[in-house]
Amino acid sequence: MERNPQPGAEPIVRPRSRRAADEEVSAATRKMRMLRSLACGNKYEKLARAQGAALIAGVDEVGRGALFGPVVAAAVILPPDTRIRGLRDSKQLLQEDRERLAKIVESRAIAVAIEEVDAETIDRVNICQASRMAMTAAVLRLEPQPDHLLIDALRLDLPHAQTSIIYGDSLSISIAAASVVAKVYRDRRMCELDAQYPGYGLASHKGYATPEHRLALRNLGPCPLHRRSFTPVAQTELPWEDFPAEDEVICLVDSSV
């Protein structure tokens, strides 16, 4: 807002510039808008078939950023030229749409495989390697085996021909199918585990680092299926009760200074 140079006049209100408005939008919101603008289709499947591939598997994982539970991967082989209206990255879909689309994918797919890697292994090998392990195991469980893999932003240590696609779950129908199948499977697992480990709200936030989950961690501490190598979980395990109170801390000072 600017002052009008004329005495007694109303202040001049200038609209914010587009750049200033954009800066107020969070990075996550901008990314989501960008992803929604992408077209999810058969482009990469057709390119693979043009190179001689017959069975093409889309591969994706979910749960990489969660604080609790396994990372889950799915691999899906769809028939040529499959079209499923509304299918795209699982993060952009409502729960009811994901569940409906997962059923359609499973009914139309030539093959579907799901694998998970538990929190203990994630802590031992790190989440990146655990994600690769889950994706690799999912591919190897497919029957028949694919001759080309479309993977969301990764390459796997497998002999199969592979295409790594940035934002693949928003561009490739095969990867989107894997994303939806894996997400629905993992969400159901979180609901089952919510009954086993009550108090954390797992059925609502699915193990991700929401304020509700962080508060539960502070109040209850981590359970056996929390990823203890992840900072928000590790911080709750610090032995604060073993530290002296602030007014009891003794500071050793070099008297020669």
PAZAPA-4460 file (N, C-alpha, C; in steps of 0.05 Angstrom, whole numbers, plus 32768, in hexadecimal, padded with zeros to 4 digits):
% residues 257
    n_x    n_y    n_z   ca_x   ca_y   ca_z    c_x    c_y    c_z   seq   type   mol
   8011   7FE8   8000   8000   8000   8000   8011   8019   8000     1      M     A
   800A   802C   7FF0   8019   8046   7FEE   8008   805D   7FF8     2      E     A
   8015   8072   8003   8007   8089   800B   8001   809B   7FF3     3      R     A
   7FE9   80A7   7FF2   7FE3   80BA   7FDE   7FEF   80D5   7FE5     4      N     A
   7FFE   80E1   7FD3   800C   80FA   7FDA   7FF8   8111   7FE0     5      P     A
   7FDF   810F   7FD9   7FCC   8124   7FDE   7FC1   8121   7FFA     6      Q     A
   7FC2   8136   800B   7FB9   8135   8026   7F9C   812C   8028     7      P     A
   7F95   811A   803A   7F7A   8112   803F   7F70   80FD   802B     8      G     A
   7F80   80F7   8017   7F76   80E3   8003   7F7A   80C7   800D     9      A     A
   7F6A   80B5   8002   7F6C   8099   8009   7F86   808D   8000    10      E     A
   7F92   807B   8010   7FAB   806E   8007   7FA7   8060   7FED    11      P     A
   7FBC   805F   7FDD   7FBC   8051   7FC3   7FC2   8033   7FC8    12      I     A
   7FB1   8022   7FC1   7FB5   8005   7FC4   7FBB   7FFA   7FA8    13      V     A
   7FD4   7FF1   7FA5   7FDC   7FE5   7F8C   7FDB   7FC7   7F8E    14      R     A
   7FD1   7FBA   7F7A   7FD0   7F9C   7F7B   7FEC   7F91   7F7C    15      P     A
   7FEF   7F7A   7F8A   8009   7F6D   7F8B   8010   7F63   7F6F    16      R     A
   802A   7F64   7F6A   8033   7F5A   7F51   8030   7F3C   7F50    17      S     A
   802E   7F31   7F38   802B   7F14   7F35   8042   7F05   7F42    18      R     A
   805A   7F11   7F3F   8072   7F04   7F4B   806F   7F02   7F69    19      R     A
   8066   7F18   7F76   8063   7F18   7F93   804F   7F04   7F9C    20      A     A
   8039   7F02   7F8D   8024   7EEE   7F94   802F   7ED2   7F91    21      A     A
   803F   7ECD   7F7C   804A   7EB2   7F78   805D   7EAB   7F8F    22      D     A
   806C   7EBE   7F99   807F   7EB9   7FAE   8072   7EB0   7FC8    23      E     A
   8058   7EB7   7FCB   804A   7EB0   7FE3   803F   7E93   7FE1    24      E     A
   803F   7E88   7FCA   8035   7E6D   7FC6   804B   7E59   7FCD    25      V     A
   8045   7E46   7FDE   805A   7E33   7FE7   8065   7E23   7FCF    26      S     A
   807E   7E1A   7FD3   808B   7E0A   7FBE   807A   7DF0   7FB9    27      A     A
   806F   7DE5   7FCE   805F   7DCC   7FCA   8046   7DD2   7FB9    28      A     A
   8039   7DE9   7FBE   8022   7DF0   7FAE   8029   7DF5   7F91    29      T     A
   803F   7E02   7F8C   8048   7E07   7F71   804E   7DED   7F63    30      R     A
   805B   7DDB   7F71   8061   7DC1   7F65   8047   7DB1   7F5E    31      K     A
   8034   7DB2   7F70   801B   7DA4   7F6B   800D   7DAF   7F53    32      M     A
   800D   7DCA   7F51   8000   7DD6   7F39   800E   7DCD   7F20    33      R     A
   8029   7DCC   7F21   8038   7DC4   7F09   8031   7DA7   7F02    34      M     A
   8030   7D95   7F16   802A   7D79   7F11   800E   7D75   7F04    35      L     A
   7FFB   7D85   7F0E   7FE0   7D83   7F03   7FDF   7D8C   7EE6    36      R     A
   7FF2   7D9C   7EDE   7FF2   7DA5   7EC2   7FFD   7D90   7EAF    37      S     A
   800A   7D7B   7EBA   8016   7D67   7EA9   8001   7D53   7EA0    38      L     A
   8004   7D49   7E88   7FF1   7D35   7E7C   7FFC   7D19   7E80    39      A     A
   7FEC   7D09   7E8E   7FF3   7CED   7E93   7FE8   7CDB   7E7C    40      C     A
   7FFA   7CCF   7E6D   7FF1   7CBF   7E56   8003   7CA9   7E4F    41      G     A
   8003   7CA1   7E36   8011   7C89   7E2C   802A   7C90   7E1C    42      N     A
   8033   7CA9   7E1D   804A   7CB1   7E0C   8062   7C9F   7E11    43      K     A
   806A   7C9B   7E2A   8082   7C8C   7E2F   807F   7C6E   7E2A    44      Y     A
   8066   7C64   7E2D   8060   7C48   7E27   8063   7C44   7E08    45      E     A
   805A   7C57   7DF9   805C   7C55   7DDC   8079   7C56   7DD2    46      K     A
   8089   7C67   7DDF   80A5   7C69   7DD8   80B3   7C4F   7DDE    47      L     A
   80AD   7C42   7DF5   80B9   7C29   7DFC   80B1   7C13   7DE8    48      A     A
   8098   7C13   7DE0   808F   7BFF   7DCC   809C   7C03   7DB1    49      R     A
   80A0   7C1C   7DAA   80AE   7C22   7D91   80CA   7C17   7D91    50      A     A
   80D6   7C13   7DA9   80F1   7C08   7DAB   80F0   7BEA   7DAE    51      Q     A
   80D8   7BDE   7DAB   80D6   7BC1   7DAC   80CB   7BB5   7DC5    52      G     A
   80C4   7BC5   7DD9   80BA   7BBA   7DF2   809E   7BAF   7DEE    53      A     A
   8098   7B9A   7DFC   807D   7B8E   7DFA   806E   7B90   7E15    54      A     A
   807C   7B8C   7E2B   8071   7B8D   7E46   807F   7BA3   7E55    55      L     A
   8070   7BB8   7E5B   807B   7BD0   7E67   8070   7BD3   7E83    56      I     A
   8081   7BD6   7E97   8078   7BD8   7EB3   807D   7BF5   7EBC    57      A     A
   8069   7C01   7EC8   806D   7C1A   7ED7   8074   7C13   7EF4    58      G     A
   8087   7C22   7EFF   8090   7C1C   7F1A   8091   7C36   7F2A    59      V     A
   8086   7C35   7F43   8087   7C4C   7F54   8086   7C43   7F71    60      D     A
   808D   7C56   7F83   808C   7C50   7FA0   807C   7C66   7FAE    61      E     A
   8073   7C60   7FC6   8065   7C73   7FD7   806F   7C6F   7FF4    62      V     A
   806D   7C84   8003   8075   7C83   801F   8091   7C8A   8025    63      G     A
   809E   7C96   8011   80BB   7C9D   8014   80BF   7CB2   802A    64      R     A
   80AD   7CC5   802C   80B0   7CDB   803F   80A3   7CD6   805A    65      G     A
   8096   7CBF   805E   8088   7CBA   8077   809C   7CB5   808E    66      A     A
   8092   7CB9   80A6   80A2   7CB4   80BE   809D   7C98   80CA    67      L     A
   8089   7C8A   80BF   8080   7C71   80CB   807B   7C5C   80B5    68      F     A
   8082   7C44   80BB   807A   7C2E   80AA   808B   7C2A   8091    69      G     A
   8082   7C18   807F   8092   7C10   8068   8090   7C24   8051    70      P     A
   80A4   7C22   8040   80A1   7C2E   8025   8097   7C18   8013    71      V     A
   8084   7C1F   8002   8076   7C0B   7FF2   8079   7C12   7FD4    72      V     A
   807F   7BFE   7FC5   8083   7C01   7FA8   806F   7BEF   7F99    73      A     A
   8067   7BF8   7F82   8056   7BE7   7F70   8061   7BE7   7F54    74      A     A
   805D   7BD2   7F46   8064   7BD0   7F29   804B   7BC6   7F1B    75      A     A
   8044   7BD3   7F05   802C   7BCD   7EF6   8031   7BCB   7ED8    76      V     A
   8028   7BB5   7ECC   8029   7BB2   7EAF   800D   7BB5   7EA4    77      I     A
   8008   7BCA   7E94   7FEE   7BCF   7E88   7FEE   7BC5   7E6B    78      L     A
   7FD8   7BBD   7E60   7FD6   7BB6   7E43   7FDC   7BCF   7E32    79      P     A
   7FE5   7BCB   7E19   7FEB   7BE1   7E07   7FD2   7BF4   7E04    80      P     A
   7FD9   7C0E   7E03   7FC5   7C23   7DFE   7FAE   7C24   7E13    81      D     A
   7FB4   7C1B   7E2B   7FA1   7C1D   7E41   7F9B   7C3B   7E47    82      T     A
   7F82   7C41   7E4B   7F7A   7C5C   7E54   7F67   7C59   7E6C    83      R     A
   7F6E   7C66   7E81   7F5E   7C66   7E99   7F58   7C83   7EA1    84      I     A
   7F40   7C8B   7E9D   7F39   7CA7   7EA2   7F3E   7CAF   7EBF    85      R     A
   7F4D   7CC6   7EC2   7F52   7CD0   7EDD   7F6B   7CC6   7EEA    86      G     A
   7F78   7CB2   7EDE   7F8F   7CA6   7EEB   7FA7   7CB9   7EE9    87      L     A
   7FB3   7CBE   7EFF   7FCB   7CCF   7F01   7FD9   7CCA   7F1B    88      R     A
   7FED   7CDA   7F21   7FFC   7CD8   7F3A   7FEA   7CD5   7F52    89      D     A
   7FEE   7CC2   7F63   7FDC   7CBC   7F79   7FD9   7CD4   7F8C    90      S     A
   7FEF   7CE5   7F8F   7FEE   7CFB   7FA1   7FDA   7D10   7F99    91      K     A
   7FD2   7D10   7F7F   7FBF   7D24   7F75   7FA2   7D1A   7F75    92      Q     A
   7F9D   7D03   7F81   7F83   7CF7   7F80   7F77   7CF6   7F9C    93      L     A
   7F5C   7CF8   7F9D   7F4E   7CF3   7FB6   7F4F   7CD5   7FBD    94      L     A
   7F4C   7CCF   7FD6   7F4D   7CB3   7FDF   7F39   7CA1   7FD0    95      Q     A
   7F21   7CAB   7FCD   7F0D   7C9A   7FC0   7F13   7C96   7FA2    96      E     A
   7F20   7CAA   7F96   7F28   7CA7   7F7A   7F3F   7C94   7F77    97      D     A
   7F52   7C95   7F8A   7F69   7C82   7F8A   7F5F   7C66   7F8C    98      R     A
   7F4C   7C61   7F9F   7F43   7C46   7FA3   7F33   7C3B   7F8B    99      E     A
   7F23   7C4D   7F7F   7F15   7C45   7F67   7F28   7C3F   7F50   100      R     A
   7F3C   7C50   7F4C   7F4E   7C4C   7F36   7F60   7C33   7F3B   101      L     A
   7F67   7C2E   7F54   7F78   7C17   7F5A   7F69   7BFD   7F51   102      A     A
   7F4F   7BFC   7F56   7F3F   7BE5   7F4E   7F3F   7BE2   7F30   103      K     A
   7F3C   7BF8   7F22   7F3C   7BF7   7F04   7F58   7BED   7EFA   104      I     A
   7F6D   7BF8   7F05   7F88   7BF0   7EFD   7F8C   7BD2   7F01   105      V     A
   7F84   7BC8   7F19   7F88   7BAC   7F1F   7F77   7B9A   7F0D   106      E     A
   7F60   7BA4   7F05   7F4F   7B93   7EF3   7F59   7B93   7ED7   107      S     A
   7F66   7BA8   7ECE   7F6F   7BA9   7EB2   7F8C   7BA1   7EAE   108      R     A
   7F9C   7BA1   7EC3   7FB9   7B9D   7EC0   7FBF   7B80   7EB8   109      A     A
   7FD5   7B7E   7EA9   7FE0   7B63   7EA2   7FEC   7B57   7EBB   110      I     A
   7FFA   7B68   7ECB   8007   7B5F   7EE4   800A   7B77   7EF7   111      A     A
   8007   7B71   7F11   800B   7B85   7F26   801B   7B77   7F3C   112      V     A
   802F   7B85   7F47   803E   7B7B   7F5E   8044   7B92   7F71   113      A     A
   8043   7B8B   7F8B   8047   7B9F   7FA0   805B   7B94   7FB4   114      I     A
   806E   7BA5   7FBC   8082   7B9D   7FD0   8085   7BB4   7FE4   115      E     A
   808D   7BAD   7FFC   8092   7BC1   8011   80AD   7BBB   801F   116      E     A
   80BA   7BD0   8028   80D3   7BCD   8038   80CD   7BDB   8052   117      V     A
   80D3   7BCD   8068   80CA   7BD6   8082   80DC   7BEC   808E   118      D     A
   80D3   7BF8   80A4   80E1   7C0F   80B0   80FD   7C07   80BA   119      A     A
   8100   7BEF   80C4   811A   7BE7   80CE   812E   7BE6   80B7   120      E     A
   8126   7BDD   80A0   8139   7BDC   8089   813E   7BF9   807F   121      T     A
   8129   7C09   807F   812D   7C25   8077   8142   7C33   8089   122      I     A
   8141   7C2E   80A3   8155   7C39   80B5   8171   7C2E   80B0   123      D     A
   8171   7C16   80A8   818C   7C08   80A4   8199   7C11   808A   124      R     A
   818A   7C13   8074   8196   7C18   805A   8191   7C34   804F   125      V     A
   817F   7C43   805A   8175   7C5E   8053   815D   7C5C   8040   126      N     A
   814D   7C71   803F   8134   7C70   8031   8137   7C6D   8013   127      I     A
   814C   7C79   8008   8150   7C78   7FEB   8155   7C5B   7FE3   128      C     A
   8167   7C4D   7FF1   816D   7C31   7FEA   8155   7C1F   7FF0   129      Q     A
   8147   7C25   8005   812F   7C15   800C   811A   7C18   7FF6   130      A     A
   8117   7C30   7FEB   8104   7C34   7FD5   810C   7C24   7FBD   131      S     A
   8126   7C24   7FB6   812F   7C14   7FA0   812B   7BF6   7FA5   132      R     A
   812F   7BEE   7FBD   812B   7BD1   7FC4   810E   7BC9   7FBF   133      M     A
   80FB   7BDA   7FC8   80DF   7BD4   7FC5   80D7   7BD4   7FA8   134      A     A
   80E1   7BE7   7F98   80DA   7BE8   7F7C   80E6   7BD0   7F6D   135      M     A
   80FF   7BC9   7F73   810C   7BB2   7F66   80FD   7B99   7F6C   136      T     A
   80F5   7B95   7F85   80E7   7B7D   7F8D   80CB   7B7B   7F80   137      A     A
   80BE   7B92   7F7D   80A4   7B93   7F6F   80A7   7B8A   7F52   138      A     A
   80BB   7B94   7F45   80BF   7B8D   7F28   80C5   7B6F   7F26   139      V     A
   80D5   7B64   7F38   80DD   7B48   7F36   80C5   7B35   7F3C   140      L     A
   80B1   7B40   7F4A   8099   7B2F   7F50   8085   7B2F   7F39   141      R     A
   8089   7B40   7F25   8076   7B41   7F0F   8077   7B27   7EFF   142      L     A
   8060   7B1D   7EF7   805E   7B06   7EE6   8048   7B0B   7ED1   143      E     A
   804E   7B0D   7EB8   8069   7B0A   7EAB   807B   7B21   7EB2   144      P     A
   8095   7B1D   7EAD   80A9   7B32   7EB1   80A8   7B46   7E9A   145      Q     A
   80AB   7B60   7EA1   80AB   7B74   7E8C   80C5   7B75   7E7D   146      P     A
   80C5   7B81   7E65   80DE   7B85   7E57   80E6   7BA3   7E56   147      D     A
   80D5   7BB4   7E62   80DD   7BD0   7E64   80D0   7BDC   7E7D   148      H     A
   80DF   7BEC   7E8C   80D5   7BF9   7EA5   80D3   7C17   7EA1   149      L     A
   80BC   7C22   7EA9   80B9   7C3F   7EAB   80B9   7C45   7EC9   150      L     A
   80CC   7C56   7ED2   80D0   7C5A   7EEE   80D0   7C77   7EF4   151      I     A
   80C3   7C7E   7F0B   80C2   7C9A   7F13   80DC   7CA4   7F1E   152      D     A
   80EC   7CB0   7F0D   8105   7CBF   7F15   811C   7CAE   7F1F   153      A     A
   811B   7C93   7F1C   8130   7C82   7F25   8138   7C6E   7F10   154      L     A
   814F   7C62   7F14   8157   7C4A   7F05   815D   7C34   7F19   155      R     A
   8156   7C1C   7F12   815A   7C05   7F24   8170   7BF3   7F1A   156      L     A
   817C   7BE4   7F2C   8192   7BD2   7F25   8186   7BB8   7F1B   157      D     A
   817A   7BBA   7F03   816D   7BA3   7EF7   8175   7BA2   7ED9   158      L     A
   8174   7B8A   7ECD   817C   7B88   7EB1   8168   7B93   7E9D   159      P     A
   8150   7B99   7EA6   813A   7BA3   7E95   8142   7BBE   7E88   160      H     A
   8139   7BC2   7E6F   813B   7BDD   7E64   812A   7BEF   7E75   161      A     A
   8133   7C08   7E79   8126   7C1A   7E8B   8125   7C36   7E80   162      Q     A
   810F   7C44   7E87   810D   7C61   7E82   8106   7C6E   7E9C   163      T     A
   8118   7C80   7EA5   8113   7C90   7EBD   8106   7CAA   7EB5   164      S     A
   80EF   7CB0   7EC1   80DF   7CC8   7EB9   80DB   7CDA   7ED1   165      I     A
   80E5   7CF2   7ED0   80E0   7D06   7EE5   80C2   7D0C   7EE5   166      I     A
   80B6   7D0C   7EFC   8098   7D0F   7EFF   808A   7CFA   7EEF   167      Y     A
   8095   7CE2   7EEE   808A   7CCD   7EDF   806D   7CC5   7EE7   168      G     A
   8067   7CC8   7F01   804C   7CC0   7F09   8037   7CD4   7F00   169      D     A
   8040   7CEB   7EF5   802D   7CFE   7EE9   802E   7CFE   7ECB   170      S     A
   803F   7CEE   7EBF   8043   7CED   7EA2   803D   7CD2   7E95   171      L     A
   8042   7CBD   7EA4   803E   7CA2   7E99   8027   7C94   7EA7   172      S     A
   8015   7C89   7E97   7FFE   7C7B   7EA3   8007   7C62   7EB2   173      I     A
   801C   7C55   7EA9   8026   7C3D   7EB6   8031   7C44   7ED2   174      S     A
   8041   7C59   7ED3   804C   7C62   7EED   8036   7C6C   7EFF   175      I     A
   8023   7C7B   7EF4   800C   7C84   7F04   7FFC   7C6C   7F10   176      A     A
   7FF9   7C57   7F00   7FEB   7C40   7F09   7FFA   7C33   7F21   177      A     A
   8014   7C31   7F1F   8024   7C27   7F35   8022   7C38   7F4E   178      A     A
   8022   7C53   7F49   8020   7C66   7F60   8006   7C62   7F6F   179      S     A
   7FF0   7C60   7F60   7FD6   7C5D   7F6C   7FD3   7C42   7F7B   180      V     A
   7FDC   7C2D   7F6F   7FDB   7C12   7F7C   7FEB   7C12   7F95   181      V     A
   8004   7C1D   7F94   8015   7C1D   7FAC   8009   7C2F   7FC2   182      A     A
   7FFE   7C46   7FBB   7FF2   7C58   7FCE   7FDA   7C4B   7FDC   183      K     A
   7FC9   7C3F   7FCD   7FB1   7C33   7FD9   7FB9   7C1C   7FEC   184      V     A
   7FCD   7C0C   7FE3   7FD6   7BF6   7FF4   7FE2   7C01   800E   185      Y     A
   7FF3   7C15   800C   8001   7C1F   8024   7FED   7C2D   8037   186      R     A
   7FDA   7C3C   802C   7FC6   7C49   803D   7FB6   7C34   804D   187      D     A
   7FAF   7C1E   8040   7FA1   7C09   804F   7FB2   7BFD   8065   188      R     A
   7FCC   7BFA   805F   7FDE   7BEF   8074   7FE0   7C02   808B   189      R     A
   7FE0   7C1C   8086   7FE1   7C30   809C   7FC7   7C2F   80AD   190      M     A
   7FB1   7C2A   80A0   7F98   7C27   80B0   7F98   7C0E   80C1   191      C     A
   7FA4   7BF9   80B7   7FA6   7BE0   80C7   7FB9   7BE5   80DE   192      E     A
   7FD0   7BF3   80D9   7FE3   7BF7   80EE   7FDA   7C0C   8102   193      L     A
   7FC7   7C1C   80FB   7FBC   7C30   810E   7FAF   7C22   8125   194      D     A
   7FA2   7C0B   8120   7F95   7BFB   8135   7FAB   7BEE   8147   195      A     A
   7FC1   7BE7   813B   7FD7   7BDA   814A   7FE7   7BEE   815A   196      Q     A
   7FEA   7C06   8150   7FF9   7C1B   815D   7FE7   7C34   8160   197      Y     A
   7FD4   7C33   8172   7FC1   7C4A   8175   7FCE   7C62   8181   198      P     A
   7FC2   7C79   817C   7FCB   7C92   8188   7FDB   7CA4   8176   199      G     A
   7FE5   7C99   8160   7FF6   7CA8   814D   7FE6   7CB5   8137   200      Y     A
   7FCD   7CAC   8132   7FBD   7CB6   811D   7FC5   7CAC   8101   201      G     A
   7FCF   7C94   8100   7FD9   7C89   80E7   7FC4   7C87   80D1   202      L     A
   7FAB   7C81   80D9   7F96   7C7E   80C5   7F91   7C98   80B6   203      A     A
   7F96   7CAF   80C3   7F91   7CC9   80B6   7FA8   7CD3   80A7   204      S     A
   7FC0   7CD3   80B2   7FD7   7CDF   80A4   7FE9   7CCB   8097   205      H     A
   7FE4   7CB1   809A   7FF2   7C9B   808D   8010   7C9B   8092   206      K     A
   8018   7CA6   80AA   8034   7CA4   80B2   8045   7CBC   80AA   207      G     A
   8039   7CCF   809C   8048   7CE7   8094   804C   7CFB   80AB   208      Y     A
   805D   7D0E   80A7   8066   7D20   80BC   8052   7D37   80C0   209      A     A
   8039   7D32   80C5   8026   7D46   80CA   8029   7D51   80E7   210      T     A
   801E   7D69   80ED   8020   7D73   8109   8014   7D5F   811D   211      P     A
   7FFE   7D52   8115   7FF1   7D3E   8126   8005   7D27   812D   212      E     A
   8013   7D1E   8118   8026   7D08   811C   803E   7D10   812D   213      H     A
   8048   7D28   8128   805F   7D32   8137   8057   7D35   8155   214      R     A
   803F   7D3F   815A   8036   7D42   8176   8034   7D27   8183   215      L     A
   8029   7D13   8175   8027   7CF8   8181   8042   7CED   8187   216      A     A
   8055   7CF2   8175   8071   7CE8   817A   807D   7CF5   8193   217      L     A
   8077   7D0F   8197   8082   7D1C   81AF   8074   7D11   81C8   218      R     A
   805B   7D0A   81C6   804C   7D01   81DE   8050   7CE3   81E4   219      N     A
   8052   7CD3   81CE   8053   7CB6   81D2   806F   7CAA   81CD   220      L     A
   8080   7CB9   81BE   8099   7CAE   81B6   8094   7C9C   819D   221      G     A
   80AA   7C94   8190   80A7   7C83   8178   809F   7C66   8180   222      P     A
   8091   7C59   816E   808B   7C3C   8172   809E   7C2C   8160   223      C     A
   809D   7C12   8161   80B0   7C01   8153   80B1   7C06   8134   224      P     A
   809B   7C10   8129   809A   7C13   810C   80A0   7C30   8103   225      L     A
   80A8   7C41   8115   80B1   7C5B   810C   80CD   7C5A   8101   226      H     A
   80D3   7C6B   80EE   80ED   7C6C   80E1   8100   7C7D   80F2   227      R     A
   8110   7C70   8102   8120   7C7E   8116   8137   7C8D   810A   228      R     A
   813D   7C88   80F1   8153   7C98   80E4   8148   7CB2   80D9   229      S     A
   812E   7CB7   80D9   8122   7CCF   80D0   8123   7CE4   80E6   230      F     A
   812B   7CFC   80E0   8130   7D10   80F4   8119   7D15   8107   231      T     A
   8100   7D19   80FE   80EA   7D1E   8112   80E6   7D07   8125   232      P     A
   80EC   7CEF   811D   80EA   7CD8   8130   8102   7CD7   8142   233      V     A
   811A   7CDB   8137   8133   7CDA   8147   8133   7CEF   815C   234      A     A
   8127   7D06   8156   8127   7D1C   816A   8117   7D15   8182   235      Q     A
   8102   7D05   817E   80F1   7CFD   8195   80FE   7CE9   81A7   236      T     A
   8114   7CDD   819D   8122   7CC8   81AD   8139   7CD4   81BD   237      E     A
   813F   7CEE   81BA   8155   7CF9   81C9   814E   7CF8   81E7   238      L     A
   8161   7CF1   81F7   815B   7CED   8214   8159   7D07   8223   239      P     A
   8145   7D18   821C   8143   7D32   8229   8141   7D2F   8247   240      W     A
   8133   7D1A   8251   8130   7D18   826E   814A   7D12   827C   241      E     A
   815F   7D0A   826E   8178   7D05   827B   818A   7D1E   827D   242      D     A
   8181   7D34   8270   8191   7D4C   8271   8189   7D5C   8289   243      F     A
   819C   7D6A   8296   8195   7D7B   82AD   8183   7D92   82A4   244      P     A
   8174   7D9C   82B7   8164   7DB4   82B1   8176   7DCB   82AB   245      A     A
   816B   7DE0   829D   817C   7DF6   8294   818B   7E03   82AB   246      E     A
   817D   7E06   82C2   818A   7E14   82D8   819E   7E02   82E7   247      D     A
   81A0   7DE8   82DF   81B2   7DD6   82EC   81CB   7DD1   82DB   248      E     A
   81CC   7DDC   82C3   81E3   7DD8   82B1   81FB   7DE6   82BC   249      V     A
   8211   7DD7   82BE   822A   7DE2   82C8   823C   7DE8   82B0   250      I     A
   8244   7E01   82AD   8255   7E09   8296   8272   7E0A   82A0   251      C     A
   8283   7DFD   8292   82A0   7DFE   8299   82AD   7E14   8289   252      L     A
   82B8   7E27   8296   82C3   7E3F   8288   82E1   7E3F   828E   253      V     A
   82F1   7E44   8279   830E   7E46   827C   8314   7E60   828B   254      D     A
   831E   7E5F   82A3   8322   7E76   82B4   8338   7E88   82AA   255      S     A
   8348   7E7D   8297   835E   7E8D   828C   8355   7EA1   8278   256      S     A
   833C   7E9F   826E   8332   7EB1   8259   8329   7ECB   8266   257      V     A
***
